[in-house]
Every structure is written in C-alpha cells, then in structure tokens.
Amino acid sequence: MITKLKSKLHEIIFEADTKAGKAFDIALLIVIALSVLLTMLETVQSLGKKYEVIFNWTEWIFSALFTIEYALRVWVVTNSKKYIFSSMGIIDFLATIPSYITIFIVEGQYFGMLRIFRLLRIFRVLKLVRYIEGADTLKKALMATRGKIVAFLVFVFCLVVIMGTIMYVIEDKQNGFTSIPKSVYWSIVTLTTVGYGDIAPQTALGQFIASIIMVMGYGILAVPTGLVSVEAIKIDRKSLSTQVCQNCNDDNHLAKAIHCKSCGEKLT
C-alpha cells in the first residue's frame, strides 16, 4: 500500500504525464512566483513597514508549503541521498530554510533574502510541463560543449590579463590605470563592449589597442552562442520524455523508454 502511494506521489511530484502532475507543477509555479514577488515587495521600505505582519505570515505559509513538498520529494524517491545532494535537491532545500534561519540568527533577515533562489525552481516546473524539450536540449547542448566553453573562457581570461597588463604599462596612472587589477577590469569592460567610461586610455597607442579589443569583443561574444547552437541542432528534441527514475532521479530518458538508462530501474 505504501509502495503504491509513494509511486503515485512520485509520478505527481516529479513528472507531468498526468493531469494531477501538471496541476501540481502549475500550483508550484504560482507559489514560487508569489513567494519571490512578496520577497521583492518586502524590500520596498514603505510597503515593508506598512504590511510587515502580512509579509511575515505569508512567508511562513510559503515556507511550510515548501517544507512539506521537500519532505515528500525525499520520501518518495528510492535513493533519497542522491536526490538531497543533487543540484535541484540543494535548491529545493534552500527554498525551505530562509525563514527558519531568521529564528536563530539575530541578523537573519539578510539570510531571508535567500528566498529569491526559489526562482531557480521555476526551471524544474518549466522542464516538466511545456518546455521540457527546450530545457533538455539546452542542458544537453551545454554539457556537450562544456569542454570547449571552459577552454574558451581560459583563453578570454588570459587575453584580458595580458591586455590589462599592457595598458597598465602604456597608460599613465592619472588616466585611471593605477594597478594591473584595475587595468584588467577595464580590459573586461572593453572586451564585453559594455564600456562604462569610468576609465579610458588617453595615449594614441592605448586608444589603438582599445580599438582592437573592442573589435575583438564582437567576435568573441559570438563564440559560446555558436558552440551551443551547433550542438543543439544535433539533438532530436522530439524523442524526450518527462519520465523520472524513482531510484536514481535521472530524468534524461527517451519517450519510449521502459527502464532507466542510468540504473536499469523500471520507469513508472
């Protein structure tokens, strides 16, 4: 009896193949959105003081709901330890603790701002309802290109450090290039084409190098997008499923999969 109950709850909480599962995800999405909205409004000084009692009560209600939901997630999965220490498991846990922290810590109201991380849980809901194909495609594309992206970021890091050091040598300290870290900051701002304008080269050579960095920035910013896009095109998005393994919590299965590709457990 308990096994069937856990299996049914697992299907509702983790999957979206049934009306109950979809309804649960929509309700969770609404609660998350309201919780984040109230957290933002609470920081508005006029509203925070006027409706302090309402904000406190609603936050405790949301915390109770998230706590119950988290406890159910831990209970229905076979391998609870793997879920607890997974990325989504940690985010789910962080969604429950902010209000409890404020009880034991004097300055706990600042830790209460951790409630904003509940917004990350929207990715779980979107993935299980109507955007599963897009979310899974992006996830696979990022995983497939992680090596190339890391290599690219290392190259960019080396580039900005070298360029920043060169500008530190060329430019006068009165122009804002007072140290290598400060010059590297300018190099990053320039390469990303943000251009705050708080520091600017004044010498002809410095301005020439800055022009080169600006032009390079347009090409460099397009590289990660191109890498991920190429991998995304290769993925067959139509073959995805919302099935989540009750044993290992893996959710990356084909639509017609009967057993989990990670642990071999039969999918419910």
Summary of the structure (lengths in Angstrom):
residues: 268
radius of gyration: 24.5
end to end distance: 15.7
largest distance: 79.8
contacts: 766
relative contact order: 0.10
helix: 74%
strand: 1%
